[in-house]
Amino acid sequence: MFRIYGGVKYYKVRHAILCKRCNETIESKEFHDFKTCSCGSVSIDGGLQGRILGTCFEDRSMFCAFVGEKRIWLPFFNDDVSYGFYDRSH
Ligand SMILES: [Zn+2]
């Protein structure tokens, strides 16, 4: 899973979301790591290749890239959730 930004390829290193109802951040670290927030509005699973169940969330995933020996982080885009791989069918 990666994104291209400014001609640089950023790899996904954290699969996490913030529930906008209960304000809890949940993260899925492994394929079978299924988490649900306190209020039950959103769930996350599948690790880095995973999916998100529910719609009331902000993306807290993190992407990073190596340029030379420098690690750089992709900044958050709160208005940009067009990753194209979320399962929103639930
Ligand atoms: Zn919640």
PDB file of the backbone (N, CA, C, O) and the ligand in Angstrom, with CONECT records:
HET     ZN  A 101       1
ATOM      1  N   MET A   1       0.851  -1.188   0.000  1.00  0.00           N
ATOM      2  CA  MET A   1       0.000   0.000   0.000  1.00  0.00           C
ATOM      3  C   MET A   1       0.892   1.245   0.000  1.00  0.00           C
ATOM      4  O   MET A   1       1.725   1.409   0.891  1.00  0.00           O
ATOM      5  N   PHE A   2       0.725   2.097  -0.967  1.00  0.00           N
ATOM      6  CA  PHE A   2       1.556   3.296  -0.992  1.00  0.00           C
ATOM      7  C   PHE A   2       0.805   4.433  -1.672  1.00  0.00           C
ATOM      8  O   PHE A   2      -0.205   4.223  -2.344  1.00  0.00           O
ATOM      9  N   ARG A   3       1.311   5.617  -1.483  1.00  0.00           N
ATOM     10  CA  ARG A   3       0.778   6.789  -2.175  1.00  0.00           C
ATOM     11  C   ARG A   3       1.934   7.538  -2.803  1.00  0.00           C
ATOM     12  O   ARG A   3       3.063   7.506  -2.314  1.00  0.00           O
ATOM     13  N   ILE A   4       1.628   8.213  -3.898  1.00  0.00           N
ATOM     14  CA  ILE A   4       2.630   9.059  -4.541  1.00  0.00           C
ATOM     15  C   ILE A   4       2.303  10.507  -4.204  1.00  0.00           C
ATOM     16  O   ILE A   4       1.181  10.967  -4.417  1.00  0.00           O
ATOM     17  N   TYR A   5       3.274  11.209  -3.686  1.00  0.00           N
ATOM     18  CA  TYR A   5       3.066  12.623  -3.381  1.00  0.00           C
ATOM     19  C   TYR A   5       4.345  13.367  -3.718  1.00  0.00           C
ATOM     20  O   TYR A   5       5.415  13.032  -3.210  1.00  0.00           O
ATOM     21  N   GLY A   6       4.238  14.377  -4.575  1.00  0.00           N
ATOM     22  CA  GLY A   6       5.414  15.133  -4.974  1.00  0.00           C
ATOM     23  C   GLY A   6       6.465  14.267  -5.668  1.00  0.00           C
ATOM     24  O   GLY A   6       7.664  14.525  -5.559  1.00  0.00           O
ATOM     25  N   GLY A   7       6.000  13.235  -6.384  1.00  0.00           N
ATOM     26  CA  GLY A   7       6.920  12.376  -7.108  1.00  0.00           C
ATOM     27  C   GLY A   7       7.642  11.364  -6.240  1.00  0.00           C
ATOM     28  O   GLY A   7       8.521  10.647  -6.717  1.00  0.00           O
ATOM     29  N   VAL A   8       7.272  11.301  -4.954  1.00  0.00           N
ATOM     30  CA  VAL A   8       7.922  10.370  -4.027  1.00  0.00           C
ATOM     31  C   VAL A   8       6.916   9.301  -3.623  1.00  0.00           C
ATOM     32  O   VAL A   8       5.738   9.588  -3.406  1.00  0.00           O
ATOM     33  N   LYS A   9       7.390   8.080  -3.526  1.00  0.00           N
ATOM     34  CA  LYS A   9       6.519   6.978  -3.145  1.00  0.00           C
ATOM     35  C   LYS A   9       6.580   6.766  -1.630  1.00  0.00           C
ATOM     36  O   LYS A   9       7.635   6.472  -1.067  1.00  0.00           O
ATOM     37  N   TYR A  10       5.423   6.922  -0.992  1.00  0.00           N
ATOM     38  CA  TYR A  10       5.321   6.762   0.460  1.00  0.00           C
ATOM     39  C   TYR A  10       4.648   5.442   0.776  1.00  0.00           C
ATOM     40  O   TYR A  10       3.577   5.142   0.249  1.00  0.00           O
ATOM     41  N   TYR A  11       5.271   4.656   1.633  1.00  0.00           N
ATOM     42  CA  TYR A  11       4.702   3.371   2.016  1.00  0.00           C
ATOM     43  C   TYR A  11       3.916   3.498   3.306  1.00  0.00           C
ATOM     44  O   TYR A  11       4.276   4.254   4.209  1.00  0.00           O
ATOM     45  N   LYS A  12       2.845   2.746   3.368  1.00  0.00           N
ATOM     46  CA  LYS A  12       2.005   2.793   4.547  1.00  0.00           C
ATOM     47  C   LYS A  12       2.689   2.052   5.694  1.00  0.00           C
ATOM     48  O   LYS A  12       3.100   0.902   5.538  1.00  0.00           O
ATOM     49  N   VAL A  13       2.807   2.710   6.838  1.00  0.00           N
ATOM     50  CA  VAL A  13       3.462   2.088   7.989  1.00  0.00           C
ATOM     51  C   VAL A  13       2.527   1.984   9.193  1.00  0.00           C
ATOM     52  O   VAL A  13       2.857   1.329  10.181  1.00  0.00           O
ATOM     53  N   ARG A  14       1.370   2.622   9.111  1.00  0.00           N
ATOM     54  CA  ARG A  14       0.428   2.551  10.225  1.00  0.00           C
ATOM     55  C   ARG A  14      -0.990   2.607   9.675  1.00  0.00           C
ATOM     56  O   ARG A  14      -1.314   3.469   8.858  1.00  0.00           O
ATOM     57  N   HIS A  15      -1.819   1.697  10.120  1.00  0.00           N
ATOM     58  CA  HIS A  15      -3.213   1.635   9.675  1.00  0.00           C
ATOM     59  C   HIS A  15      -4.078   1.999  10.875  1.00  0.00           C
ATOM     60  O   HIS A  15      -4.331   1.163  11.742  1.00  0.00           O
ATOM     61  N   ALA A  16      -4.529   3.248  10.922  1.00  0.00           N
ATOM     62  CA  ALA A  16      -5.248   3.724  12.097  1.00  0.00           C
ATOM     63  C   ALA A  16      -6.297   4.759  11.702  1.00  0.00           C
ATOM     64  O   ALA A  16      -6.164   5.465  10.703  1.00  0.00           O
ATOM     65  N   ILE A  17      -7.339   4.822  12.520  1.00  0.00           N
ATOM     66  CA  ILE A  17      -8.377   5.828  12.316  1.00  0.00           C
ATOM     67  C   ILE A  17      -8.791   6.431  13.650  1.00  0.00           C
ATOM     68  O   ILE A  17      -8.606   5.835  14.711  1.00  0.00           O
ATOM     69  N   LEU A  18      -9.359   7.634  13.565  1.00  0.00           N
ATOM     70  CA  LEU A  18      -9.916   8.312  14.735  1.00  0.00           C
ATOM     71  C   LEU A  18     -11.432   8.309  14.591  1.00  0.00           C
ATOM     72  O   LEU A  18     -11.963   8.779  13.585  1.00  0.00           O
ATOM     73  N   CYS A  19     -12.134   7.778  15.601  1.00  0.00           N
ATOM     74  CA  CYS A  19     -13.595   7.822  15.585  1.00  0.00           C
ATOM     75  C   CYS A  19     -14.045   9.240  15.913  1.00  0.00           C
ATOM     76  O   CYS A  19     -13.625   9.817  16.916  1.00  0.00           O
ATOM     77  N   LYS A  20     -14.902   9.796  15.063  1.00  0.00           N
ATOM     78  CA  LYS A  20     -15.336  11.175  15.281  1.00  0.00           C
ATOM     79  C   LYS A  20     -16.420  11.262  16.341  1.00  0.00           C
ATOM     80  O   LYS A  20     -16.739  12.359  16.800  1.00  0.00           O
ATOM     81  N   ARG A  21     -16.994  10.137  16.742  1.00  0.00           N
ATOM     82  CA  ARG A  21     -18.024  10.159  17.782  1.00  0.00           C
ATOM     83  C   ARG A  21     -17.419  10.083  19.173  1.00  0.00           C
ATOM     84  O   ARG A  21     -17.734  10.910  20.029  1.00  0.00           O
ATOM     85  N   CYS A  22     -16.548   9.096  19.414  1.00  0.00           N
ATOM     86  CA  CYS A  22     -16.003   8.932  20.770  1.00  0.00           C
ATOM     87  C   CYS A  22     -14.561   9.429  20.867  1.00  0.00           C
ATOM     88  O   CYS A  22     -13.958   9.398  21.940  1.00  0.00           O
ATOM     89  N   ASN A  23     -14.009   9.890  19.735  1.00  0.00           N
ATOM     90  CA  ASN A  23     -12.692  10.503  19.735  1.00  0.00           C
ATOM     91  C   ASN A  23     -11.571   9.525  20.091  1.00  0.00           C
ATOM     92  O   ASN A  23     -10.514   9.930  20.574  1.00  0.00           O
ATOM     93  N   GLU A  24     -11.808   8.271  19.855  1.00  0.00           N
ATOM     94  CA  GLU A  24     -10.790   7.276  20.149  1.00  0.00           C
ATOM     95  C   GLU A  24     -10.058   6.887  18.870  1.00  0.00           C
ATOM     96  O   GLU A  24     -10.672   6.711  17.818  1.00  0.00           O
ATOM     97  N   THR A  25      -8.741   6.757  18.974  1.00  0.00           N
ATOM     98  CA  THR A  25      -7.954   6.297  17.840  1.00  0.00           C
ATOM     99  C   THR A  25      -7.721   4.797  17.974  1.00  0.00           C
ATOM    100  O   THR A  25      -7.269   4.328  19.019  1.00  0.00           O
ATOM    101  N   ILE A  26      -8.022   4.061  16.940  1.00  0.00           N
ATOM    102  CA  ILE A  26      -7.784   2.618  16.945  1.00  0.00           C
ATOM    103  C   ILE A  26      -6.868   2.263  15.791  1.00  0.00           C
ATOM    104  O   ILE A  26      -6.881   2.909  14.743  1.00  0.00           O
ATOM    105  N   GLU A  27      -6.075   1.230  16.000  1.00  0.00           N
ATOM    106  CA  GLU A  27      -5.060   0.864  15.022  1.00  0.00           C
ATOM    107  C   GLU A  27      -5.050  -0.653  14.852  1.00  0.00           C
ATOM    108  O   GLU A  27      -5.164  -1.395  15.828  1.00  0.00           O
ATOM    109  N   SER A  28      -4.917  -1.100  13.626  1.00  0.00           N
ATOM    110  CA  SER A  28      -4.790  -2.533  13.356  1.00  0.00           C
ATOM    111  C   SER A  28      -3.354  -2.819  12.954  1.00  0.00           C
ATOM    112  O   SER A  28      -2.852  -2.281  11.967  1.00  0.00           O
ATOM    113  N   LYS A  29      -2.698  -3.674  13.732  1.00  0.00           N
ATOM    114  CA  LYS A  29      -1.279  -3.920  13.487  1.00  0.00           C
ATOM    115  C   LYS A  29      -1.005  -5.197  12.712  1.00  0.00           C
ATOM    116  O   LYS A  29       0.039  -5.342  12.077  1.00  0.00           O
ATOM    117  N   GLU A  30      -1.947  -6.114  12.772  1.00  0.00           N
ATOM    118  CA  GLU A  30      -1.748  -7.381  12.062  1.00  0.00           C
ATOM    119  C   GLU A  30      -3.006  -7.761  11.311  1.00  0.00           C
ATOM    120  O   GLU A  30      -4.064  -7.153  11.474  1.00  0.00           O
ATOM    121  N   PHE A  31      -2.862  -8.782  10.485  1.00  0.00           N
ATOM    122  CA  PHE A  31      -3.970  -9.197   9.626  1.00  0.00           C
ATOM    123  C   PHE A  31      -5.205  -9.569  10.435  1.00  0.00           C
ATOM    124  O   PHE A  31      -6.326  -9.272  10.020  1.00  0.00           O
ATOM    125  N   HIS A  32      -5.020 -10.211  11.582  1.00  0.00           N
ATOM    126  CA  HIS A  32      -6.163 -10.634  12.388  1.00  0.00           C
ATOM    127  C   HIS A  32      -6.383  -9.725  13.593  1.00  0.00           C
ATOM    128  O   HIS A  32      -7.029 -10.117  14.565  1.00  0.00           O
ATOM    129  N   ASP A  33      -5.854  -8.535  13.524  1.00  0.00           N
ATOM    130  CA  ASP A  33      -5.969  -7.572  14.617  1.00  0.00           C
ATOM    131  C   ASP A  33      -7.199  -6.696  14.387  1.00  0.00           C
ATOM    132  O   ASP A  33      -7.107  -5.627  13.783  1.00  0.00           O
ATOM    133  N   PHE A  34      -8.345  -7.159  14.873  1.00  0.00           N
ATOM    134  CA  PHE A  34      -9.609  -6.454  14.664  1.00  0.00           C
ATOM    135  C   PHE A  34      -9.921  -5.594  15.881  1.00  0.00           C
ATOM    136  O   PHE A  34      -9.973  -6.091  17.006  1.00  0.00           O
ATOM    137  N   LYS A  35     -10.132  -4.279  15.646  1.00  0.00           N
ATOM    138  CA  LYS A  35     -10.398  -3.355  16.749  1.00  0.00           C
ATOM    139  C   LYS A  35     -11.684  -2.591  16.465  1.00  0.00           C
ATOM    140  O   LYS A  35     -11.997  -2.251  15.325  1.00  0.00           O
ATOM    141  N   THR A  36     -12.413  -2.336  17.542  1.00  0.00           N
ATOM    142  CA  THR A  36     -13.601  -1.490  17.460  1.00  0.00           C
ATOM    143  C   THR A  36     -13.454  -0.385  18.494  1.00  0.00           C
ATOM    144  O   THR A  36     -12.939  -0.621  19.587  1.00  0.00           O
ATOM    145  N   CYS A  37     -13.900   0.813  18.161  1.00  0.00           N
ATOM    146  CA  CYS A  37     -13.768   1.924  19.101  1.00  0.00           C
ATOM    147  C   CYS A  37     -14.771   1.780  20.246  1.00  0.00           C
ATOM    148  O   CYS A  37     -15.643   0.911  20.205  1.00  0.00           O
ATOM    149  N   SER A  38     -14.648   2.623  21.255  1.00  0.00           N
ATOM    150  CA  SER A  38     -15.468   2.515  22.465  1.00  0.00           C
ATOM    151  C   SER A  38     -16.961   2.581  22.188  1.00  0.00           C
ATOM    152  O   SER A  38     -17.740   1.862  22.813  1.00  0.00           O
ATOM    153  N   CYS A  39     -17.366   3.434  21.260  1.00  0.00           N
ATOM    154  CA  CYS A  39     -18.794   3.615  21.010  1.00  0.00           C
ATOM    155  C   CYS A  39     -19.315   2.651  19.948  1.00  0.00           C
ATOM    156  O   CYS A  39     -20.521   2.589  19.712  1.00  0.00           O
ATOM    157  N   GLY A  40     -18.436   1.910  19.314  1.00  0.00           N
ATOM    158  CA  GLY A  40     -18.865   0.899  18.353  1.00  0.00           C
ATOM    159  C   GLY A  40     -19.192   1.419  16.964  1.00  0.00           C
ATOM    160  O   GLY A  40     -19.723   0.675  16.140  1.00  0.00           O
ATOM    161  N   SER A  41     -18.884   2.687  16.684  1.00  0.00           N
ATOM    162  CA  SER A  41     -19.229   3.256  15.375  1.00  0.00           C
ATOM    163  C   SER A  41     -18.331   2.767  14.244  1.00  0.00           C
ATOM    164  O   SER A  41     -18.784   2.569  13.116  1.00  0.00           O
ATOM    165  N   VAL A  42     -17.072   2.578  14.558  1.00  0.00           N
ATOM    166  CA  VAL A  42     -16.127   2.192  13.508  1.00  0.00           C
ATOM    167  C   VAL A  42     -15.239   1.049  13.983  1.00  0.00           C
ATOM    168  O   VAL A  42     -14.965   0.896  15.173  1.00  0.00           O
ATOM    169  N   SER A  43     -14.803   0.256  13.016  1.00  0.00           N
ATOM    170  CA  SER A  43     -13.880  -0.844  13.297  1.00  0.00           C
ATOM    171  C   SER A  43     -12.782  -0.833  12.246  1.00  0.00           C
ATOM    172  O   SER A  43     -12.918  -0.245  11.173  1.00  0.00           O
ATOM    173  N   ILE A  44     -11.697  -1.499  12.591  1.00  0.00           N
ATOM    174  CA  ILE A  44     -10.557  -1.518  11.691  1.00  0.00           C
ATOM    175  C   ILE A  44      -9.932  -2.913  11.808  1.00  0.00           C
ATOM    176  O   ILE A  44      -9.889  -3.487  12.896  1.00  0.00           O
ATOM    177  N   ASP A  45      -9.458  -3.443  10.706  1.00  0.00           N
ATOM    178  CA  ASP A  45      -8.760  -4.720  10.791  1.00  0.00           C
ATOM    179  C   ASP A  45      -7.848  -4.917   9.594  1.00  0.00           C
ATOM    180  O   ASP A  45      -7.766  -4.067   8.707  1.00  0.00           O
ATOM    181  N   GLY A  46      -7.168  -6.044   9.585  1.00  0.00           N
ATOM    182  CA  GLY A  46      -6.372  -6.409   8.418  1.00  0.00           C
ATOM    183  C   GLY A  46      -4.959  -5.885   8.392  1.00  0.00           C
ATOM    184  O   GLY A  46      -4.237  -6.138   7.427  1.00  0.00           O
ATOM    185  N   GLY A  47      -4.529  -5.161   9.416  1.00  0.00           N
ATOM    186  CA  GLY A  47      -3.178  -4.620   9.394  1.00  0.00           C
ATOM    187  C   GLY A  47      -3.009  -3.593   8.288  1.00  0.00           C
ATOM    188  O   GLY A  47      -3.959  -2.897   7.929  1.00  0.00           O
ATOM    189  N   LEU A  48      -1.800  -3.496   7.748  1.00  0.00           N
ATOM    190  CA  LEU A  48      -1.490  -2.433   6.787  1.00  0.00           C
ATOM    191  C   LEU A  48      -2.280  -2.562   5.490  1.00  0.00           C
ATOM    192  O   LEU A  48      -2.522  -1.566   4.808  1.00  0.00           O
ATOM    193  N   GLN A  49      -2.679  -3.770   5.149  1.00  0.00           N
ATOM    194  CA  GLN A  49      -3.445  -3.961   3.920  1.00  0.00           C
ATOM    195  C   GLN A  49      -4.941  -3.951   4.204  1.00  0.00           C
ATOM    196  O   GLN A  49      -5.756  -4.321   3.358  1.00  0.00           O
ATOM    197  N   GLY A  50      -5.276  -3.525   5.394  1.00  0.00           N
ATOM    198  CA  GLY A  50      -6.608  -3.783   5.900  1.00  0.00           C
ATOM    199  C   GLY A  50      -7.693  -2.848   5.451  1.00  0.00           C
ATOM    200  O   GLY A  50      -7.533  -2.040   4.537  1.00  0.00           O
ATOM    201  N   ARG A  51      -8.819  -2.996   6.142  1.00  0.00           N
ATOM    202  CA  ARG A  51      -9.998  -2.258   5.769  1.00  0.00           C
ATOM    203  C   ARG A  51     -10.583  -1.565   6.988  1.00  0.00           C
ATOM    204  O   ARG A  51     -10.170  -1.793   8.125  1.00  0.00           O
ATOM    205  N   ILE A  52     -11.571  -0.698   6.707  1.00  0.00           N
ATOM    206  CA  ILE A  52     -12.233   0.078   7.741  1.00  0.00           C
ATOM    207  C   ILE A  52     -13.727  -0.138   7.604  1.00  0.00           C
ATOM    208  O   ILE A  52     -14.280  -0.053   6.507  1.00  0.00           O
ATOM    209  N   LEU A  53     -14.383  -0.421   8.734  1.00  0.00           N
ATOM    210  CA  LEU A  53     -15.829  -0.583   8.724  1.00  0.00           C
ATOM    211  C   LEU A  53     -16.447   0.615   9.429  1.00  0.00           C
ATOM    212  O   LEU A  53     -16.059   0.963  10.545  1.00  0.00           O
ATOM    213  N   GLY A  54     -17.407   1.238   8.768  1.00  0.00           N
ATOM    214  CA  GLY A  54     -18.007   2.439   9.314  1.00  0.00           C
ATOM    215  C   GLY A  54     -17.573   3.652   8.509  1.00  0.00           C
ATOM    216  O   GLY A  54     -16.663   3.558   7.685  1.00  0.00           O
ATOM    217  N   THR A  55     -18.215   4.791   8.738  1.00  0.00           N
ATOM    218  CA  THR A  55     -17.916   5.976   7.935  1.00  0.00           C
ATOM    219  C   THR A  55     -17.538   7.175   8.798  1.00  0.00           C
ATOM    220  O   THR A  55     -16.990   8.154   8.292  1.00  0.00           O
ATOM    221  N   CYS A  56     -17.829   7.104  10.105  1.00  0.00           N
ATOM    222  CA  CYS A  56     -17.647   8.279  10.948  1.00  0.00           C
ATOM    223  C   CYS A  56     -16.239   8.309  11.532  1.00  0.00           C
ATOM    224  O   CYS A  56     -16.055   8.139  12.738  1.00  0.00           O
ATOM    225  N   PHE A  57     -15.254   8.524  10.673  1.00  0.00           N
ATOM    226  CA  PHE A  57     -13.875   8.494  11.147  1.00  0.00           C
ATOM    227  C   PHE A  57     -13.006   9.488  10.380  1.00  0.00           C
ATOM    228  O   PHE A  57     -13.360   9.954   9.297  1.00  0.00           O
ATOM    229  N   GLU A  58     -11.864   9.790  10.978  1.00  0.00           N
ATOM    230  CA  GLU A  58     -10.810  10.514  10.272  1.00  0.00           C
ATOM    231  C   GLU A  58      -9.633   9.566  10.123  1.00  0.00           C
ATOM    232  O   GLU A  58      -9.309   8.802  11.032  1.00  0.00           O
ATOM    233  N   ASP A  59      -9.011   9.630   8.978  1.00  0.00           N
ATOM    234  CA  ASP A  59      -7.885   8.748   8.715  1.00  0.00           C
ATOM    235  C   ASP A  59      -6.669   9.187   9.529  1.00  0.00           C
ATOM    236  O   ASP A  59      -6.272  10.352   9.504  1.00  0.00           O
ATOM    237  N   ARG A  60      -6.092   8.235  10.246  1.00  0.00           N
ATOM    238  CA  ARG A  60      -4.866   8.514  10.994  1.00  0.00           C
ATOM    239  C   ARG A  60      -3.734   7.586  10.532  1.00  0.00           C
ATOM    240  O   ARG A  60      -2.768   7.351  11.258  1.00  0.00           O
ATOM    241  N   SER A  61      -3.878   7.073   9.322  1.00  0.00           N
ATOM    242  CA  SER A  61      -2.816   6.236   8.775  1.00  0.00           C
ATOM    243  C   SER A  61      -1.573   7.076   8.536  1.00  0.00           C
ATOM    244  O   SER A  61      -1.655   8.284   8.312  1.00  0.00           O
ATOM    245  N   MET A  62      -0.428   6.420   8.586  1.00  0.00           N
ATOM    246  CA  MET A  62       0.809   7.154   8.366  1.00  0.00           C
ATOM    247  C   MET A  62       1.593   6.513   7.229  1.00  0.00           C
ATOM    248  O   MET A  62       1.669   5.291   7.099  1.00  0.00           O
ATOM    249  N   PHE A  63       2.167   7.380   6.418  1.00  0.00           N
ATOM    250  CA  PHE A  63       2.965   6.941   5.279  1.00  0.00           C
ATOM    251  C   PHE A  63       4.350   7.562   5.396  1.00  0.00           C
ATOM    252  O   PHE A  63       4.482   8.721   5.790  1.00  0.00           O
ATOM    253  N   CYS A  64       5.374   6.805   5.059  1.00  0.00           N
ATOM    254  CA  CYS A  64       6.696   7.393   5.063  1.00  0.00           C
ATOM    255  C   CYS A  64       7.500   6.927   3.848  1.00  0.00           C
ATOM    256  O   CYS A  64       7.205   5.901   3.235  1.00  0.00           O
ATOM    257  N   ALA A  65       8.512   7.706   3.528  1.00  0.00           N
ATOM    258  CA  ALA A  65       9.378   7.403   2.391  1.00  0.00           C
ATOM    259  C   ALA A  65      10.820   7.657   2.792  1.00  0.00           C
ATOM    260  O   ALA A  65      11.102   8.444   3.695  1.00  0.00           O
ATOM    261  N   PHE A  66      11.724   6.979   2.107  1.00  0.00           N
ATOM    262  CA  PHE A  66      13.144   7.227   2.325  1.00  0.00           C
ATOM    263  C   PHE A  66      13.712   7.962   1.116  1.00  0.00           C
ATOM    264  O   PHE A  66      13.618   7.489  -0.017  1.00  0.00           O
ATOM    265  N   VAL A  67      14.299   9.119   1.377  1.00  0.00           N
ATOM    266  CA  VAL A  67      14.962   9.884   0.327  1.00  0.00           C
ATOM    267  C   VAL A  67      16.424   9.951   0.722  1.00  0.00           C
ATOM    268  O   VAL A  67      16.797  10.662   1.655  1.00  0.00           O
ATOM    269  N   GLY A  68      17.251   9.200   0.002  1.00  0.00           N
ATOM    270  CA  GLY A  68      18.624   9.040   0.444  1.00  0.00           C
ATOM    271  C   GLY A  68      18.600   8.275   1.751  1.00  0.00           C
ATOM    272  O   GLY A  68      18.092   7.155   1.801  1.00  0.00           O
ATOM    273  N   GLU A  69      19.142   8.862   2.814  1.00  0.00           N
ATOM    274  CA  GLU A  69      19.091   8.208   4.122  1.00  0.00           C
ATOM    275  C   GLU A  69      18.091   8.869   5.048  1.00  0.00           C
ATOM    276  O   GLU A  69      18.028   8.571   6.240  1.00  0.00           O
ATOM    277  N   LYS A  70      17.315   9.767   4.480  1.00  0.00           N
ATOM    278  CA  LYS A  70      16.382  10.535   5.279  1.00  0.00           C
ATOM    279  C   LYS A  70      14.986   9.927   5.215  1.00  0.00           C
ATOM    280  O   LYS A  70      14.495   9.586   4.139  1.00  0.00           O
ATOM    281  N   ARG A  71      14.360   9.797   6.367  1.00  0.00           N
ATOM    282  CA  ARG A  71      12.978   9.325   6.381  1.00  0.00           C
ATOM    283  C   ARG A  71      12.054  10.524   6.452  1.00  0.00           C
ATOM    284  O   ARG A  71      12.187  11.367   7.339  1.00  0.00           O
ATOM    285  N   ILE A  72      11.129  10.599   5.531  1.00  0.00           N
ATOM    286  CA  ILE A  72      10.181  11.708   5.530  1.00  0.00           C
ATOM    287  C   ILE A  72       8.765  11.165   5.624  1.00  0.00           C
ATOM    288  O   ILE A  72       8.449  10.091   5.110  1.00  0.00           O
ATOM    289  N   TRP A  73       7.932  11.934   6.291  1.00  0.00           N
ATOM    290  CA  TRP A  73       6.553  11.512   6.537  1.00  0.00           C
ATOM    291  C   TRP A  73       5.602  12.259   5.624  1.00  0.00           C
ATOM    292  O   TRP A  73       5.758  13.453   5.367  1.00  0.00           O
ATOM    293  N   LEU A  74       4.625  11.531   5.147  1.00  0.00           N
ATOM    294  CA  LEU A  74       3.572  12.160   4.364  1.00  0.00           C
ATOM    295  C   LEU A  74       2.653  12.915   5.318  1.00  0.00           C
ATOM    296  O   LEU A  74       2.158  12.336   6.285  1.00  0.00           O
ATOM    297  N   PRO A  75       2.418  14.207   5.058  1.00  0.00           N
ATOM    298  CA  PRO A  75       1.538  14.967   5.957  1.00  0.00           C
ATOM    299  C   PRO A  75       0.097  14.506   5.841  1.00  0.00           C
ATOM    300  O   PRO A  75      -0.298  13.896   4.847  1.00  0.00           O
ATOM    301  N   PHE A  76      -0.676  14.805   6.866  1.00  0.00           N
ATOM    302  CA  PHE A  76      -2.091  14.455   6.837  1.00  0.00           C
ATOM    303  C   PHE A  76      -2.843  15.355   5.881  1.00  0.00           C
ATOM    304  O   PHE A  76      -2.563  16.548   5.765  1.00  0.00           O
ATOM    305  N   PHE A  77      -3.805  14.756   5.201  1.00  0.00           N
ATOM    306  CA  PHE A  77      -4.736  15.544   4.393  1.00  0.00           C
ATOM    307  C   PHE A  77      -6.133  15.223   4.888  1.00  0.00           C
ATOM    308  O   PHE A  77      -6.730  14.224   4.489  1.00  0.00           O
ATOM    309  N   ASN A  78      -6.647  16.073   5.756  1.00  0.00           N
ATOM    310  CA  ASN A  78      -7.931  15.776   6.367  1.00  0.00           C
ATOM    311  C   ASN A  78      -9.074  15.769   5.353  1.00  0.00           C
ATOM    312  O   ASN A  78     -10.084  15.093   5.550  1.00  0.00           O
ATOM    313  N   ASP A  79      -8.908  16.513   4.288  1.00  0.00           N
ATOM    314  CA  ASP A  79      -9.982  16.579   3.303  1.00  0.00           C
ATOM    315  C   ASP A  79      -9.749  15.589   2.165  1.00  0.00           C
ATOM    316  O   ASP A  79     -10.516  15.557   1.202  1.00  0.00           O
ATOM    317  N   ASP A  80      -8.710  14.796   2.272  1.00  0.00           N
ATOM    318  CA  ASP A  80      -8.391  13.866   1.199  1.00  0.00           C
ATOM    319  C   ASP A  80      -8.444  12.436   1.722  1.00  0.00           C
ATOM    320  O   ASP A  80      -7.481  11.950   2.316  1.00  0.00           O
ATOM    321  N   VAL A  81      -9.546  11.780   1.504  1.00  0.00           N
ATOM    322  CA  VAL A  81      -9.652  10.387   1.934  1.00  0.00           C
ATOM    323  C   VAL A  81      -9.860   9.497   0.713  1.00  0.00           C
ATOM    324  O   VAL A  81     -10.405   8.398   0.820  1.00  0.00           O
ATOM    325  N   SER A  82      -9.425   9.975  -0.437  1.00  0.00           N
ATOM    326  CA  SER A  82      -9.656   9.248  -1.685  1.00  0.00           C
ATOM    327  C   SER A  82      -8.538   8.241  -1.938  1.00  0.00           C
ATOM    328  O   SER A  82      -7.889   8.266  -2.984  1.00  0.00           O
ATOM    329  N   TYR A  83      -8.325   7.362  -0.975  1.00  0.00           N
ATOM    330  CA  TYR A  83      -7.281   6.367  -1.136  1.00  0.00           C
ATOM    331  C   TYR A  83      -7.687   5.274  -2.128  1.00  0.00           C
ATOM    332  O   TYR A  83      -6.856   4.708  -2.838  1.00  0.00           O
ATOM    333  N   GLY A  84      -8.988   5.002  -2.150  1.00  0.00           N
ATOM    334  CA  GLY A  84      -9.466   4.067  -3.141  1.00  0.00           C
ATOM    335  C   GLY A  84      -9.423   2.617  -2.729  1.00  0.00           C
ATOM    336  O   GLY A  84      -9.725   1.748  -3.546  1.00  0.00           O
ATOM    337  N   PHE A  85      -9.060   2.317  -1.495  1.00  0.00           N
ATOM    338  CA  PHE A  85      -9.036   0.918  -1.116  1.00  0.00           C
ATOM    339  C   PHE A  85      -9.851   0.637   0.144  1.00  0.00           C
ATOM    340  O   PHE A  85      -9.788  -0.467   0.685  1.00  0.00           O
ATOM    341  N   TYR A  86     -10.601   1.603   0.608  1.00  0.00           N
ATOM    342  CA  TYR A  86     -11.443   1.359   1.770  1.00  0.00           C
ATOM    343  C   TYR A  86     -12.704   0.598   1.377  1.00  0.00           C
ATOM    344  O   TYR A  86     -13.297   0.839   0.325  1.00  0.00           O
ATOM    345  N   ASP A  87     -13.092  -0.310   2.237  1.00  0.00           N
ATOM    346  CA  ASP A  87     -14.345  -1.015   2.064  1.00  0.00           C
ATOM    347  C   ASP A  87     -15.420  -0.248   2.805  1.00  0.00           C
ATOM    348  O   ASP A  87     -15.497  -0.325   4.032  1.00  0.00           O
ATOM    349  N   ARG A  88     -16.239   0.480   2.098  1.00  0.00           N
ATOM    350  CA  ARG A  88     -17.287   1.290   2.721  1.00  0.00           C
ATOM    351  C   ARG A  88     -18.659   0.629   2.585  1.00  0.00           C
ATOM    352  O   ARG A  88     -19.682   1.296   2.741  1.00  0.00           O
ATOM    353  N   SER A  89     -18.691  -0.621   2.307  1.00  0.00           N
ATOM    354  CA  SER A  89     -19.970  -1.262   2.018  1.00  0.00           C
ATOM    355  C   SER A  89     -20.729  -1.647   3.284  1.00  0.00           C
ATOM    356  O   SER A  89     -21.849  -2.150   3.187  1.00  0.00           O
ATOM    357  N   HIS A  90     -20.157  -1.428   4.469  1.00  0.00           N
ATOM    358  CA  HIS A  90     -20.827  -1.848   5.699  1.00  0.00           C
ATOM    359  C   HIS A  90     -21.407  -0.658   6.452  1.00  0.00           C
ATOM    360  O   HIS A  90     -22.007  -0.832   7.513  1.00  0.00           O
TER     361      HIS A  90
HETATM  362 ZN    ZN A 101     -16.340   5.592  18.490  1.00  0.00          ZN2+
END
